[in-house]
Amino acid sequence: MSTGGEKRALIIGASRGLGYALTTEFLDRGWQVTATERKPSALRELAESAGGRLTVETVDIAVPAQVTALHERLGGSRIDLLFVNAGTNYTTDPSATFTDVSTDDFIRVMVTNALSPMRVIETLEDLVPPSGTIGVMSSGQGSVTDNTNGGFEVYRASKSALNQLMRSFAARHADDPRTLLLMAPGWVKTDLGGPGARLNLDDSIPGVADTIEAQTGRGGLHYLDRQNRSVNW
Ligand SMILES: NC(=O)c1ccc[n+]([C@@H]2O[C@H](COP(=O)([O-])OP(=O)(O)OC[C@H]3O[C@@H](n4cnc5c(N)ncnc54)[C@H](OP(=O)(O)O)[C@@H]3O)[C@@H](O)[C@H]2O)c1
């Protein structure tokens, strides 16, 4: 396990599941972490045992005024890793098609998974120095090329949209030395992944953190799995 020294991570959407596990993983690696929740969560208890290295903030990424307020509260702090983990779905049924979804749920999934993470990045990116990393939790489901079996249709579409928006952000920042990451953690047992998922948190998160650390300083945009391998766009 590598150590991050004085490195600082901001993990957005960390109350439970992969975001909470990523928070504990970076704390174990010696990082200073600011982690966000929407309402009081297990992060509070974790902060009490983290020896001052975990700060808990509150933000709903779908509410732009809350994202702006978070930026103001962070007050120019340096963030070596900005990682937007927050995401949602409307069903854990892998066979769900877009014919099953209500228009309201379709909008909610798209706004939460594609538009809101990019708004967070646009609002907070000035806190990340040239040596830093800006990452988002995408999914292997976001790959257009690898969609040979269907399933998870609306969720897939939202992660493909996220990937496309991140490519547009990268194109607009072509001379930016910072590293941009779209991470695919594998199919993991969480509230979102459901009980039928193949992996436990421990099978996924150490590899996600290893991959993020291995990419430090590389620059450019990379769509990667938890074993640091490229995912097809
Ligand atoms: N599990 C998998 O198999 C899998 C696979 C690939 C990618 N992913 C992605 O990994 C990320 C985490 O998923 P998970 O499986 O850990 O899901 P989860 O257990 O359902 O956790 C989702 C997290 O996102 C937060 N969140 C949702 N909407 C938010 C919003 N509007 N503003 C701020 N926070 C919000 C939740 O906060 P609350 O507690 O307040 O709801 C929670 O902390 C998601 O982006 C997901 O798409 C998951």
The ligand as a MOL file (V3000), in Angstrom:
LIG
                    3D

  0  0  0     0  0            999 V3000
M  V30 BEGIN CTAB
M  V30 COUNTS 48 52 0 0 0
M  V30 BEGIN ATOM
M  V30 1 N -21.9630 -0.5410 -7.6980 0
M  V30 2 C -21.5910 -0.7780 -8.9540 0
M  V30 3 O -21.6120 -1.9060 -9.4420 0
M  V30 4 C -21.0710 0.3490 -9.8100 0
M  V30 5 C -20.4570 0.0050 -11.0200 0
M  V30 6 C -19.9660 1.0320 -11.8140 0
M  V30 7 C -20.0770 2.3370 -11.4220 0
M  V30 8 N -20.6950 2.6430 -10.2480 0 CHG=1
M  V30 9 C -20.7860 4.0480 -9.8750 0
M  V30 10 O -20.1360 4.2400 -8.6390 0
M  V30 11 C -20.7180 5.3630 -7.9690 0
M  V30 12 C -21.1290 4.9480 -6.5710 0
M  V30 13 O -22.0640 3.9010 -6.6900 0
M  V30 14 P -22.4410 2.9060 -5.4970 0
M  V30 15 O -22.6000 1.5850 -6.1340 0
M  V30 16 O -21.5490 3.0950 -4.3690 0 CHG=-1
M  V30 17 O -23.9260 3.4440 -5.1750 0
M  V30 18 P -24.6860 3.7620 -3.8080 0
M  V30 19 O -24.2850 2.8000 -2.7490 0
M  V30 20 O -26.1190 3.8640 -4.1990 0
M  V30 21 O -24.1050 5.2030 -3.3890 0
M  V30 22 C -24.3750 6.3120 -4.1970 0
M  V30 23 C -23.7140 7.5140 -3.5560 0
M  V30 24 O -23.9460 8.6610 -4.3840 0
M  V30 25 C -24.5400 9.6720 -3.5680 0
M  V30 26 N -25.4240 10.5230 -4.3560 0
M  V30 27 C -26.4360 10.1310 -5.1570 0
M  V30 28 N -27.0300 11.2120 -5.7020 0
M  V30 29 C -26.3800 12.2930 -5.2170 0
M  V30 30 C -26.5240 13.6800 -5.3940 0
M  V30 31 N -27.4810 14.2110 -6.1590 0
M  V30 32 N -25.6630 14.5000 -4.7530 0
M  V30 33 C -24.6950 14.0060 -3.9530 0
M  V30 34 N -24.5180 12.6980 -3.7250 0
M  V30 35 C -25.3510 11.8560 -4.3590 0
M  V30 36 C -25.2930 8.9120 -2.4930 0
M  V30 37 O -25.5970 9.7720 -1.4100 0
M  V30 38 P -26.9300 9.5360 -0.4770 0
M  V30 39 O -26.5230 8.5440 0.5760 0
M  V30 40 O -27.2230 10.8840 0.0620 0
M  V30 41 O -28.0110 9.0070 -1.3520 0
M  V30 42 C -24.2780 7.8330 -2.1760 0
M  V30 43 O -23.2310 8.3390 -1.3580 0
M  V30 44 C -21.8850 5.8140 -8.8470 0
M  V30 45 O -21.4560 6.8680 -9.6910 0
M  V30 46 C -22.1830 4.5800 -9.6580 0
M  V30 47 O -22.8240 4.8820 -10.8640 0
M  V30 48 C -21.1910 1.6820 -9.4230 0
M  V30 END ATOM
M  V30 BEGIN BOND
M  V30 1 1 1 2
M  V30 2 2 2 3
M  V30 3 1 2 4
M  V30 4 1 4 5
M  V30 5 2 4 48
M  V30 6 2 5 6
M  V30 7 1 6 7
M  V30 8 2 7 8
M  V30 9 1 8 9
M  V30 10 1 8 48
M  V30 11 1 9 10
M  V30 12 1 9 46
M  V30 13 1 10 11
M  V30 14 1 11 12
M  V30 15 1 11 44
M  V30 16 1 12 13
M  V30 17 1 13 14
M  V30 18 2 14 15
M  V30 19 1 14 16
M  V30 20 1 14 17
M  V30 21 1 17 18
M  V30 22 2 18 19
M  V30 23 1 18 20
M  V30 24 1 18 21
M  V30 25 1 21 22
M  V30 26 1 22 23
M  V30 27 1 23 24
M  V30 28 1 23 42
M  V30 29 1 24 25
M  V30 30 1 25 26
M  V30 31 1 25 36
M  V30 32 1 26 27
M  V30 33 1 26 35
M  V30 34 2 27 28
M  V30 35 1 28 29
M  V30 36 1 29 30
M  V30 37 2 29 35
M  V30 38 1 30 31
M  V30 39 2 30 32
M  V30 40 1 32 33
M  V30 41 2 33 34
M  V30 42 1 34 35
M  V30 43 1 36 37
M  V30 44 1 36 42
M  V30 45 1 37 38
M  V30 46 2 38 39
M  V30 47 1 38 40
M  V30 48 1 38 41
M  V30 49 1 42 43
M  V30 50 1 44 45
M  V30 51 1 44 46
M  V30 52 1 46 47
M  V30 END BOND
M  V30 END CTAB
M  END
